[in-house]
Amino acid sequence: MSWQEEVKKWKNYENLDRDLKSKLEVMDEKQLEDAFYTNLAFGTGGLRGEVGPGTNRMNIYTIRKANEGFARYLLESVPGVKEQGVVIAYDCRHYSPEFAMESAKVMASNGIKAYIFDSLRPTPELSFAVRHLNAKAGIVVTASHNPPQYNGYKIYDETGCQLVPRLADQVINHVNSIENIFSINVKDEEDLKEAGLINIISKEVDDAYIEQVKTIQINRDLNKQGIKMVFTPLHGTANLPTRRLLKECGYENVYVVEEQAVMDPNFSTVKSPNPEDGEAFELAIKLGDKVDADILMATDPDADRVGLAVKNPNGDYVLLTGNQTGAILMHYILSQREMKNDLPKEGMVYNTIVTSDFGAKIARKYGMTVESTLTGFKFIGEKAAEIENTSKEYVFGYEESYGYLIADFVRDKDSIQAILMCAEAATYYKQQGQTLYDVLFELYEEFGYYRESLSNIKLVGKAGQEKIQTILEDFRSNPPKEVLGHRVIAVEDYSEGIRIEGDIKTKLTLPQSNVLKYFLEDGSWFVLRPSGTEPKIKIYVGVLSDKLKTSDEKNDLIKNYVLNRIENI
């Protein structure tokens, strides 16, 4: 069916939601094409798109279709799902409560018991709740750090891990088999509640989650009176659990950016509710200066990622990258466990193919095995599940995009855990007379000056998607032989599943993904990959040298080389 026919089908549907109908009537041809030319697809972050009418938009009909496909998959592939059910959580975005209840109604209408939180909750708590309630699957309605006009939908297996591609593909097949988006049978909410098929959950899960997070502490008895922290949830779901956790763990000097503690789906105080964006720290820095805070922490709306800012020797706040925070946490966890004679014999650390080698080098110093996965924390969660009940022990997992998981009772990145460990590390080092900035540069001196960068090229709509594919195919068919005088010694093509090094081709063990990674003879590398959640192509660059300035310069040169080539495609 063409997009024009799909538009006509929606306009002719007599029971179309009134709000969607009114929006549909004022859309021009270009807007209609973008809203209907394709169906929303699952990426590294699940289903995500702008809210509005259309098959390429988030609305009650696309949500119902996604849930109907997921329900069919669960009924076909997951024994016991009717009785043990699905847990559903949602964030602060526009229509999140409505989309979550639609999800519950579709599941319940298929005879699958649904547990839905009574109000917004962090994504990591959803992951925890799946196993805590002995459920068979999970759903969270969120678009993470995307702009306000977006919402999204993520699905989880019975381990609390997002569905990996081989399973998500089965769900997608079921979703795509639904020809009429308006044919999905959804029963009355109150009738489903009376039948025990929709169940509201609340404080009992919160309490269990918070108590479990407390167990990650290594040095519980630190004197916490001397540390001052500023925290902002950026209008999202981390607000209440983070404040409660820090208080119950003895951190009294926690200053909250109250303007951003308000649940606001428009994220009115920031251009982007993204802790990777330095501008999101503007109010936190202002408050930090006022109270002389040691550390500033900001979480994204669904509370799976956290960003840190720490003081440099001039007394100015400096935003740490995800790689830097990961390296600091890695060092703190492993050095403290070593001091307590608690390092595992077969400890496993996980990162991704676009994460810095910095943290990996630290991990290997302490005898850990480091394994890299594709981008997307689902792959780290999958690895944690694989080693459960074996001689191997999960120690730490993280990715450069500000996602960290200390303990795997959650199988997704968890900012609540990360905040508690960052608070503990900052407290410990302050008592040693050091800031986290000091610790970072000590690690640089020991392991080398690693420097990474990420560039995003936004390419929206159908034309944008086609341009992204053209860029990747150009690099694939005509790979660079050298960059700035340094030979390209190897290429990893995750779409083809091969590593090419000279005349030698080696099969890669990771799942297929449209990603290219180039390795230079001086140890530098760069990666091109389409975003799984936004209309962007991402360019990652990593370098290492013996001086920070040299690393910065080298990174800029490689980044500009790649961007210039893309511009000429």
Residue pairs with C-beta under 8 A, 6 or more apart in sequence:
1 9
3 32
3 33
3 36
3 37
4 36
6 36
6 55
7 24
7 32
7 36
10 16
10 24
10 36
10 53
10 54
11 21
11 24
11 25
13 182
15 182
16 24
17 59
17 60
17 61
20 52
20 53
20 59
20 60
20 61
21 53
23 52
23 53
24 53
27 35
27 53
32 54
33 462
34 54
34 56
34 460
34 461
34 462
35 52
35 53
35 54
35 55
35 56
35 57
36 54
36 55
36 56
37 56
37 462
38 55
38 56
38 462
39 55
39 56
39 62
39 175
39 176
40 47
40 48
40 49
40 55
40 56
40 57
40 58
40 62
40 66
41 47
41 172
42 163
42 168
42 171
42 172
43 531
43 532
43 533
44 375
44 376
44 378
44 531
44 532
44 533
45 144
45 152
45 154
45 376
45 532
45 533
46 152
46 153
46 154
46 155
46 162
46 533
47 58
47 62
47 66
47 152
47 153
47 154
48 58
48 143
48 144
48 146
48 150
48 151
48 152
48 153
48 533
48 534
49 56
49 57
49 58
49 62
49 150
49 151
49 152
50 57
50 58
50 149
50 150
51 57
51 58
51 59
51 94
51 95
51 149
51 150
51 151
52 58
52 59
53 59
55 62
55 181
58 95
58 99
58 143
58 150
58 151
58 152
58 153
60 98
60 99
60 102
61 181
61 182
62 181
63 99
63 102
63 103
63 106
63 141
63 153
64 102
64 106
64 181
64 184
64 186
65 175
65 178
65 181
65 184
66 153
66 175
67 102
67 103
67 106
67 107
67 139
68 106
68 110
68 174
68 175
68 178
68 184
69 171
69 172
69 173
69 174
69 175
69 176
69 177
69 178
70 107
70 137
70 139
70 155
70 171
70 174
70 175
71 106
71 107
71 110
71 112
72 110
72 174
72 177
73 167
73 170
73 171
73 174
74 81
74 86
74 112
74 136
74 137
75 81
75 82
75 110
75 111
75 112
76 174
77 170
78 136
78 137
78 158
80 136
81 112
81 136
81 137
82 111
82 112
82 113
83 113
84 113
84 134
84 135
84 136
85 107
85 112
85 113
85 114
85 115
85 133
85 135
85 136
85 137
85 199
86 107
86 112
86 113
86 114
86 115
86 135
86 136
86 137
86 138
86 139
87 115
87 116
87 126
87 129
87 130
87 133
87 135
87 137
87 138
87 139
87 201
88 100
88 103
88 104
88 107
88 114
88 115
88 116
88 117
88 126
88 138
88 139
88 140
88 141
89 100
89 116
89 117
89 120
89 121
89 122
89 123
89 125
89 126
89 129
89 138
89 139
89 140
89 141
90 96
90 97
90 99
90 100
90 117
90 120
90 121
90 140
90 141
90 142
91 120
91 123
91 140
91 141
91 142
91 143
91 236
91 237
91 301
91 302
92 120
92 235
92 236
92 237
92 263
92 264
92 265
92 301
93 141
93 142
93 143
93 148
93 150
93 151
93 265
93 301
94 148
94 149
94 151
94 265
95 151
96 120
96 141
96 142
96 151
96 265
97 120
99 141
99 151
99 153
100 116
100 117
100 139
100 141
101 116
101 189
102 186
103 114
103 116
103 139
103 141
103 153
104 114
104 116
104 192
104 198
105 114
105 186
105 187
105 189
105 192
105 198
106 184
106 186
107 113
107 114
108 114
108 187
108 192
108 195
108 197
108 198
109 185
109 186
109 187
109 192
111 197
112 197
113 196
113 197
113 199
114 192
114 197
114 198
114 199
115 129
115 133
115 135
115 199
115 200
115 201
116 198
116 199
116 200
116 201
117 126
117 200
117 201
117 202
117 205
118 200
118 201
118 202
120 237
120 263
121 206
121 237
122 237
122 238
122 241
122 302
122 303
122 304
122 414
122 415
122 416
123 140
123 142
123 144
123 154
123 237
123 302
123 303
123 304
123 412
124 303
124 304
124 410
124 412
124 413
124 414
124 415
124 416
124 417
125 205
125 206
125 209
125 241
125 416
126 138
126 139
126 140
126 156
126 160
127 138
127 156
127 160
127 161
127 381
127 410
127 411
127 412
127 414
128 160
128 205
128 208
128 209
128 212
128 409
128 410
129 135
129 138
129 160
129 201
129 205
129 209
130 137
130 138
130 156
130 157
130 158
130 159
130 160
131 158
131 159
131 160
131 409
132 205
132 208
132 209
133 201
133 205
135 158
136 158
137 155
137 156
137 157
137 158
138 155
138 156
138 157
138 160
139 153
139 154
139 155
139 156
140 153
140 154
140 156
140 302
141 151
141 152
141 153
142 151
142 152
142 154
142 301
142 302
143 150
143 151
143 152
143 301
143 533
144 152
144 300
144 301
144 302
144 304
144 305
144 533
145 272
145 273
145 274
145 275
145 276
145 300
145 301
145 305
146 152
146 533
146 534
147 272
148 265
148 266
148 267
152 533
154 162
155 162
155 163
155 168
155 171
156 162
156 163
156 411
156 412
157 163
157 167
159 381
159 385
159 411
160 381
160 410
160 411
160 412
161 378
161 381
161 382
161 384
161 385
161 411
161 412
162 376
162 377
162 378
162 381
162 411
162 412
163 171
163 378
164 378
164 379
164 382
164 511
165 511
165 512
165 513
166 511
178 184
189 198
192 198
193 199
206 241
209 241
210 241
210 244
210 245
210 248
212 407
212 409
213 245
213 414
213 416
213 417
213 420
214 245
214 248
214 249
214 420
215 407
216 406
216 407
216 417
216 420
216 421
217 249
217 420
217 424
218 333
218 336
218 337
218 340
218 424
219 336
219 424
219 428
220 249
222 424
222 427
222 428
222 431
223 427
223 431
224 249
224 250
224 251
224 252
224 253
224 427
225 252
225 253
226 427
226 430
226 431
227 251
227 253
227 294
227 295
227 423
227 426
227 427
227 430
228 253
228 255
228 291
228 292
228 293
228 294
228 295
229 246
229 251
229 253
229 254
229 255
229 293
229 294
229 295
229 296
229 297
229 423
229 426
230 254
230 255
230 256
230 257
230 284
230 287
230 288
230 291
230 293
230 295
230 296
230 297
231 242
231 243
231 246
231 254
231 255
231 256
231 257
231 284
231 296
231 297
231 298
231 419
232 256
232 257
232 260
232 261
232 280
232 281
232 283
232 284
232 296
232 297
232 298
232 299
233 239
233 242
233 260
233 261
233 298
233 299
233 301
233 303
234 260
234 267
234 270
234 273
234 274
234 275
234 280
234 298
234 299
234 300
234 301
235 260
235 261
235 262
235 263
235 264
235 265
235 267
235 268
235 269
235 270
235 273
235 301
236 263
236 273
236 299
236 300
236 301
236 302
236 303
237 301
237 302
237 303
238 299
238 303
238 306
238 415
238 416
238 419
239 256
239 261
239 263
241 303
241 416
242 299
242 303
242 415
242 416
242 419
243 254
243 256
245 416
245 419
245 420
246 254
246 419
246 420
246 423
247 254
249 420
249 423
251 423
251 427
255 287
255 288
255 291
255 293
257 283
257 284
257 287
259 269
259 283
260 269
260 270
260 283
267 273
267 301
269 283
270 277
270 279
270 280
270 282
271 277
271 279
271 280
272 279
272 280
273 280
273 300
273 301
274 280
274 300
275 281
275 298
275 299
275 300
275 305
275 306
275 307
275 402
276 305
276 307
276 322
276 401
276 402
278 319
280 298
280 307
281 296
281 298
281 307
281 309
281 317
281 319
284 296
284 297
284 298
284 309
285 296
285 309
285 317
287 293
288 296
288 309
288 317
289 317
294 310
294 311
294 426
294 430
294 435
295 308
295 309
295 310
295 422
295 423
295 426
295 436
296 308
296 309
296 310
296 317
297 306
297 307
297 308
297 419
297 422
297 423
298 306
298 307
298 309
299 305
299 306
299 307
299 415
299 419
300 306
300 402
300 415
303 415
303 416
304 377
304 403
304 412
304 413
304 414
304 415
305 401
305 402
305 403
305 413
305 415
306 325
306 402
306 404
306 415
306 418
306 419
306 422
307 319
307 320
307 322
307 325
307 402
308 319
308 320
308 325
308 422
308 436
309 317
309 318
309 319
309 320
310 317
310 318
310 320
310 426
310 435
310 436
310 437
311 317
311 318
311 435
311 437
312 318
312 437
313 437
318 437
320 328
320 436
320 440
321 400
321 452
322 398
322 399
322 400
322 401
322 402
322 403
323 355
323 356
323 358
323 359
323 400
323 450
323 452
324 358
324 440
325 402
325 404
325 418
325 422
326 351
326 355
326 356
326 358
326 359
326 398
326 399
326 400
326 404
327 356
327 358
327 359
327 362
327 440
327 443
327 450
328 425
328 436
328 439
328 440
328 443
329 396
329 398
329 404
329 406
329 418
329 421
329 422
329 425
330 349
330 359
330 362
330 363
330 396
330 398
331 362
331 439
331 443
332 421
332 424
332 425
332 428
332 429
332 439
333 395
333 396
333 406
333 421
334 343
334 362
334 363
334 365
334 366
334 368
334 395
334 396
335 366
336 428
337 343
338 366
343 366
343 367
344 393
344 395
345 391
346 369
346 391
346 392
346 393
347 366
347 367
347 368
347 369
347 392
347 393
347 395
348 368
348 369
348 371
348 383
348 387
348 392
348 393
348 394
348 395
349 359
349 360
349 363
349 368
349 369
349 370
349 371
349 395
349 396
349 397
350 370
350 371
350 372
350 373
350 380
350 383
350 384
350 394
350 396
350 397
350 398
351 359
351 360
351 370
351 371
351 372
351 373
351 380
351 397
351 398
351 399
352 372
352 373
352 374
352 375
352 376
352 379
352 380
352 399
352 400
353 372
353 373
353 374
353 375
353 492
353 494
353 510
353 515
353 517
353 527
354 375
354 399
354 400
354 527
354 529
354 540
355 372
355 398
355 399
355 400
356 400
356 450
356 452
356 542
357 450
357 542
357 544
358 443
358 447
358 448
358 450
359 398
360 370
360 372
361 447
361 448
362 443
362 447
363 370
363 395
363 396
364 370
368 395
369 392
371 383
373 379
373 380
373 382
373 383
373 510
374 494
374 510
374 511
374 513
374 515
375 399
375 513
375 515
375 529
375 532
376 532
377 397
377 399
377 403
377 405
377 412
377 413
378 412
379 510
379 511
380 397
380 399
380 405
380 413
381 405
381 408
381 411
381 412
383 397
384 394
384 397
384 405
384 408
384 411
385 411
387 393
387 394
388 394
388 408
394 407
394 408
396 404
396 405
396 406
397 404
397 405
397 408
398 404
398 405
398 413
399 413
400 452
400 454
400 540
403 413
404 413
404 414
404 415
404 417
404 418
404 421
405 411
405 412
405 413
405 414
405 417
405 418
406 414
406 417
406 418
406 421
407 417
410 417
422 436
425 436
425 439
426 435
426 436
429 435
429 436
429 438
429 439
434 442
444 450
444 548
448 544
448 545
448 546
449 544
449 545
449 546
449 547
449 548
449 550
449 551
450 542
450 543
450 544
450 551
451 542
451 543
451 544
451 545
451 548
451 551
451 552
451 554
451 555
452 540
452 541
452 542
452 543
452 555
453 540
453 541
453 555
453 556
453 559
454 538
454 539
454 540
454 541
455 538
455 539
455 541
455 559
455 562
455 563
456 531
456 536
456 537
456 538
456 539
457 536
457 537
457 539
457 563
457 566
458 464
458 534
458 535
458 536
459 465
459 467
459 468
459 535
459 536
459 537
460 535
461 535
464 535
465 535
468 530
468 537
469 514
470 569
471 528
471 537
471 566
471 569
472 514
472 516
472 528
472 530
472 537
474 569
475 516
475 528
475 565
476 493
476 495
476 516
479 488
479 491
479 518
480 488
480 518
480 565
481 487
481 488
482 488
483 518
483 520
483 524
483 526
483 558
483 561
484 557
484 558
484 561
486 520
486 521
486 522
486 524
487 520
487 521
488 518
488 519
488 520
488 521
489 501
489 502
489 519
489 520
489 521
490 499
490 500
490 501
490 518
490 519
491 499
491 500
491 516
491 517
491 518
491 519
492 498
492 499
492 500
492 508
492 516
492 517
492 519
493 499
493 500
493 515
493 516
494 508
494 510
494 511
494 512
494 513
494 514
494 515
494 516
494 517
495 512
495 513
495 514
495 515
495 516
496 512
497 507
497 508
497 510
497 512
498 505
498 506
498 507
498 508
499 505
499 506
499 507
499 508
513 529
514 529
514 530
515 527
515 528
515 529
516 527
516 528
516 529
517 525
517 526
517 527
518 525
518 526
518 527
519 525
520 558
522 543
523 543
523 544
524 541
524 542
524 543
524 544
524 554
524 558
525 541
525 542
526 539
526 540
526 541
526 542
526 558
526 559
526 562
527 538
527 539
527 540
528 537
528 538
528 539
528 562
529 537
529 538
529 540
530 536
530 537
530 538
531 537
531 538
537 566
539 559
539 562
539 563
539 566
541 555
541 558
541 559
541 562
542 555
543 551
543 554
543 555
543 558
544 551
545 551
545 554
